[in-house]
Amino acid sequence: MKLITIGDNVVDCYLDQQKYYPGGNCVNVAVNAKRNGASEVAYIGIFGNDEPAEHIKYVLKQEGIDYRFSRDVIGISGQPQVTLTEDNDRIFVGGPKNTVQHKFKIQLVQEELDYIKTFGLSHVSCYSSMESELPKLSQVSKVSYDFSNKKDLTYIESIAPYISYAFFSAAELSKEEFDRFINDLAVFQFEVIGLTRGGRPAIFVKNGRIYEQNLRDISVVDTMGAGDSLIAGFLTSYMSGETIEAAIENGTRSAERTCQEHGGFGYPKELKKV
C-alpha cells in the first residue's frame, strides 16, 4: 500500500509542558500510515523557514517519509496552542494566524501529478486548502478527505465528486442529528464514510451498511492525533485488501497507540518564543 498526503503541517504547542510536537492532519496520517505498514509514504506540504519547520522535516526523514516536492517559503509554521483537560483530552486555545498555512496554498504541477499517480491513494484535509486542486488530484489517484468538523452540506457537495473516502468528526451531534447527517451523506456516494464521535465508538458506512468500532478500556495519556491515527490505520489496512471490519480494528489499535503518548506521534522539543 502506497500513500501520499498533501497539505497541512504544524507544531502543537503544549503550554503546560512548554514543549511542542510535530503534527497537522496530513503529517499525522503520513507518519501513522508508515508505522502501520504502508510500503511507501510521501508528503507534500508548505514549510516555513523557522525551527519548527526544520524539526518537522527531521521527523519525516526519521520516519522514512519522502517530502521532496514540498515548498519552502519565508514565514512561520503553524503553532496551535494546546492544553489538556482532566481527562487528558486536548483543547486548542489559540495560536498565530500569520502562518505559512494561512498565507500560501499548494497548486499541483504536472511533474507532481505524475509522481502522485504512482501512489495508490492520496489524503488531504479541510485544513490543506486543496479544494481547487481536487479535480486534478482525483484524475490521478483515489482521494481520502478529512472534513474534520465541517458538516455544511453545500461545502460537502462542492467537493464530494472527487472523494472516495470521507472522514468526519461528529462528537457534538446528538443521536438524532447524527442519524440525520448519515442520511444526508448517502446522496454523495462516497465509497466509505468514517465518523468519529469523541469517546463513543466511531461509525463507518459502506454501501449503506453501518459498522461500529469496538472500543477497549485503555489508559489515555493524550488524545492528540487519535482521529488521524484511526484514519491512517484504517486506510493502510483497507487499501491493502483487508475487510472493512479488519480495517476498522487496525485503525482502532493505531488510535490506541497514539492515545498512549503525548503529541500526534511523539518527538517533543522545547518550546521557545517565536
C-alpha positions as CSV (number, residue, x, y, z in Angstrom):
1,M,0.0,0.0,0.0
2,K,1.4,3.4,-1.1
3,L,0.0,6.6,0.3
4,I,0.8,10.3,-0.3
5,T,-0.6,13.1,1.9
6,I,-0.8,16.6,0.7
7,G,-1.4,19.6,2.9
8,D,-1.1,20.9,6.5
9,N,1.8,20.7,8.9
10,V,2.0,22.4,12.3
11,V,3.7,22.0,15.6
12,D,1.3,21.6,18.5
13,C,2.5,23.7,21.4
14,Y,1.7,22.3,24.9
15,L,1.6,25.2,27.2
16,D,1.7,23.0,30.4
17,Q,4.8,21.2,29.2
18,Q,6.5,24.1,27.4
19,K,7.2,21.7,24.6
20,Y,6.0,21.3,21.0
21,Y,5.2,18.2,18.9
22,P,5.1,17.9,15.1
23,G,1.6,17.4,13.8
24,G,-1.1,18.5,11.4
25,N,-3.6,16.1,9.9
26,C,-1.6,15.3,6.8
27,V,1.7,14.8,8.7
28,N,-0.1,12.7,11.4
29,V,-1.7,10.5,8.7
30,A,1.6,10.1,6.8
31,V,3.6,9.0,9.9
32,N,1.0,6.7,11.2
33,A,0.4,5.1,7.8
34,K,4.1,4.3,7.7
35,R,4.0,2.9,11.2
36,N,1.0,0.8,10.2
37,G,2.9,-0.9,7.5
38,A,2.4,1.2,4.3
39,S,5.2,0.2,2.0
40,E,5.9,3.8,0.8
41,V,4.6,7.1,2.2
42,A,5.2,10.6,0.9
43,Y,4.2,14.1,1.9
44,I,3.8,17.4,0.1
45,G,3.3,20.5,2.2
46,I,4.4,24.1,2.7
47,F,7.3,24.6,5.2
48,G,8.2,27.9,6.8
49,N,11.8,28.9,7.4
50,D,11.8,28.5,11.2
51,E,13.0,26.0,13.7
52,P,9.6,24.2,14.0
53,A,9.7,23.5,10.2
54,E,13.2,22.1,10.4
55,H,12.0,19.8,13.2
56,I,9.1,18.5,11.2
57,K,11.5,17.8,8.3
58,Y,13.8,16.0,10.6
59,V,10.9,13.8,11.9
60,L,9.7,13.0,8.4
61,K,13.2,11.9,7.5
62,Q,13.5,9.8,10.6
63,E,10.1,8.1,9.8
64,G,11.2,7.4,6.2
65,I,8.7,9.8,4.5
66,D,9.7,11.5,1.3
67,Y,8.9,15.2,1.2
68,R,10.9,16.2,-1.9
69,F,8.1,18.0,-3.6
70,S,7.2,20.2,-0.6
71,R,7.5,24.0,-0.8
72,D,9.9,26.1,1.3
73,V,8.7,29.7,1.9
74,I,9.6,32.6,4.2
75,G,7.3,32.6,7.2
76,I,6.4,30.9,10.4
77,S,5.0,27.4,10.9
78,G,1.5,26.8,12.2
79,Q,1.8,26.7,16.0
80,P,-1.6,26.0,17.6
81,Q,-1.5,26.2,21.4
82,V,-2.8,23.2,23.4
83,T,-3.9,22.5,26.9
84,L,-5.3,19.2,28.3
85,T,-8.5,18.6,30.3
86,E,-8.6,16.5,33.5
87,D,-9.5,13.5,31.2
88,N,-6.3,14.2,29.1
89,D,-8.4,15.4,26.1
90,R,-6.6,18.1,24.1
91,I,-8.1,21.5,23.6
92,F,-6.8,24.2,21.2
93,V,-6.7,27.6,22.8
94,G,-5.2,29.8,20.1
95,G,-2.0,30.4,18.1
96,P,-0.7,32.8,15.5
97,K,-2.8,33.5,12.4
98,N,0.0,34.8,10.1
99,T,1.5,31.4,9.4
100,V,2.6,29.9,6.1
101,Q,-0.5,27.7,6.1
102,H,-2.7,30.9,6.0
103,K,-0.6,32.7,3.5
104,F,0.1,30.1,0.8
105,K,-1.6,27.2,-0.9
106,I,-0.4,24.3,-3.0
107,Q,-1.0,24.2,-6.7
108,L,0.0,20.9,-8.2
109,V,2.0,20.9,-11.4
110,Q,2.3,18.1,-13.9
111,E,5.5,16.7,-12.5
112,E,3.9,16.3,-9.2
113,L,0.7,14.8,-10.6
114,D,2.9,12.2,-12.4
115,Y,4.5,11.5,-9.0
116,I,1.2,11.2,-7.2
117,K,0.0,8.8,-9.8
118,T,2.5,6.2,-8.6
119,F,0.7,6.1,-5.2
120,G,-2.5,4.1,-4.6
121,L,-4.1,6.8,-2.6
122,S,-3.8,10.5,-1.7
123,H,-5.0,12.0,1.5
124,V,-5.8,15.7,2.1
125,S,-7.8,17.5,4.8
126,C,-10.1,20.6,5.0
127,Y,-7.0,22.4,6.5
128,S,-5.0,21.8,3.4
129,S,-6.6,24.5,1.2
130,M,-6.7,21.9,-1.6
131,E,-10.4,22.2,-2.7
132,S,-9.5,23.8,-6.1
133,E,-6.9,21.0,-6.7
134,L,-9.2,18.1,-6.0
135,P,-10.4,17.7,-9.6
136,K,-6.8,17.3,-10.9
137,L,-5.9,15.1,-8.0
138,S,-8.8,12.8,-8.4
139,Q,-7.8,12.2,-12.0
140,V,-4.5,10.5,-11.0
141,S,-5.4,9.0,-7.6
142,K,-8.2,7.9,-5.3
143,V,-8.7,10.6,-2.7
144,S,-9.2,10.4,1.0
145,Y,-10.5,13.6,2.7
146,D,-10.8,14.6,6.3
147,F,-13.6,17.1,6.7
148,S,-12.9,17.3,10.5
149,N,-16.0,19.1,11.9
150,K,-17.1,20.7,8.6
151,K,-20.5,19.3,8.0
152,D,-22.1,22.0,5.9
153,L,-23.8,20.1,3.1
154,T,-23.1,22.8,0.5
155,Y,-19.4,22.5,1.1
156,I,-19.5,18.7,1.1
157,E,-21.5,18.8,-2.2
158,S,-18.9,21.1,-3.8
159,I,-16.1,18.5,-3.5
160,A,-17.8,15.2,-3.0
161,P,-17.5,14.0,-6.6
162,Y,-13.7,13.9,-6.2
163,I,-13.5,12.0,-2.9
164,S,-13.7,8.2,-2.3
165,Y,-13.1,8.1,1.4
166,A,-14.7,10.8,3.6
167,F,-14.0,11.2,7.3
168,F,-15.8,13.5,9.7
169,S,-15.7,14.5,13.4
170,A,-19.2,14.3,14.8
171,A,-18.7,14.2,18.6
172,E,-21.0,17.2,19.2
173,L,-24.1,15.7,17.4
174,S,-27.0,14.2,19.3
175,K,-28.2,10.7,18.2
176,E,-31.0,12.3,16.1
177,E,-28.6,14.8,14.5
178,F,-26.1,12.0,13.8
179,D,-28.7,9.8,12.2
180,R,-29.9,12.6,10.0
181,F,-26.4,13.5,9.0
182,I,-25.6,9.9,7.9
183,N,-28.8,10.0,5.8
184,D,-27.8,13.3,4.3
185,L,-24.4,11.9,3.3
186,A,-25.9,9.0,1.4
187,V,-26.6,11.1,-1.7
188,F,-22.9,11.8,-2.2
189,Q,-22.0,8.1,-2.9
190,F,-18.7,8.0,-1.0
191,E,-17.1,4.5,-1.1
192,V,-16.5,4.7,2.7
193,I,-17.5,7.2,5.3
194,G,-15.9,7.3,8.7
195,L,-17.3,9.4,11.6
196,T,-15.6,9.7,14.9
197,R,-17.7,10.6,18.0
198,G,-15.3,11.6,20.7
199,G,-15.4,8.9,23.5
200,R,-18.1,6.9,21.8
201,P,-17.4,4.3,19.1
202,A,-16.7,5.6,15.6
203,I,-19.1,4.7,12.9
204,F,-18.2,3.6,9.4
205,V,-20.6,3.3,6.4
206,K,-20.1,1.3,3.3
207,N,-22.8,0.6,0.7
208,G,-25.4,1.8,3.1
209,R,-24.3,-0.7,5.8
210,I,-23.2,0.6,9.2
211,Y,-20.2,-0.7,11.1
212,E,-19.4,0.3,14.7
213,Q,-15.9,0.5,16.2
214,N,-15.2,-1.8,19.1
215,L,-13.6,0.3,21.9
216,R,-11.5,-1.1,24.7
217,D,-10.5,0.4,28.0
218,I,-7.1,1.9,27.8
219,S,-5.0,4.3,29.8
220,V,-5.3,7.6,27.9
221,V,-2.3,10.0,28.1
222,D,-3.3,12.4,25.3
223,T,-5.9,12.2,22.6
224,M,-4.0,14.5,20.2
225,G,-4.0,13.0,16.7
226,A,-6.1,9.9,17.7
227,G,-8.6,10.5,14.9
228,D,-5.8,11.0,12.3
229,S,-4.2,7.8,13.6
230,L,-7.5,6.0,13.2
231,I,-7.7,7.2,9.6
232,A,-4.2,6.1,8.9
233,G,-4.6,2.6,10.3
234,F,-7.9,2.1,8.6
235,L,-6.7,3.3,5.2
236,T,-3.5,1.2,5.3
237,S,-5.4,-1.9,6.1
238,Y,-8.4,-1.3,3.8
239,M,-6.3,-0.3,0.8
240,S,-4.2,-3.4,1.3
241,G,-7.3,-5.5,0.6
242,E,-8.4,-6.4,4.1
243,T,-12.1,-6.4,5.0
244,I,-13.7,-3.2,6.4
245,E,-14.1,-4.9,9.8
246,A,-10.4,-5.7,9.9
247,A,-9.5,-2.2,8.7
248,I,-11.6,-0.7,11.5
249,E,-9.9,-2.9,14.0
250,N,-6.5,-1.9,12.7
251,G,-7.4,1.8,12.8
252,T,-8.6,1.3,16.4
253,R,-5.3,-0.2,17.5
254,S,-3.5,2.6,15.8
255,A,-5.5,5.2,17.6
256,E,-5.0,3.4,20.9
257,R,-1.2,3.6,20.5
258,T,-1.5,7.3,19.7
259,C,-3.6,7.9,22.8
260,Q,-0.8,6.5,25.0
261,E,1.8,9.1,24.2
262,H,2.0,12.9,24.1
263,G,1.5,14.7,20.7
264,G,0.4,13.2,17.5
265,F,3.2,10.7,17.5
266,G,6.0,11.9,19.8
267,Y,9.2,13.8,19.0
268,P,8.8,16.6,21.6
269,K,11.0,19.7,21.5
270,E,11.5,22.6,24.0
271,L,9.1,25.4,23.2
272,K,10.7,28.8,22.6
273,K,9.2,32.1,22.0
274,V,9.0,32.9,18.3
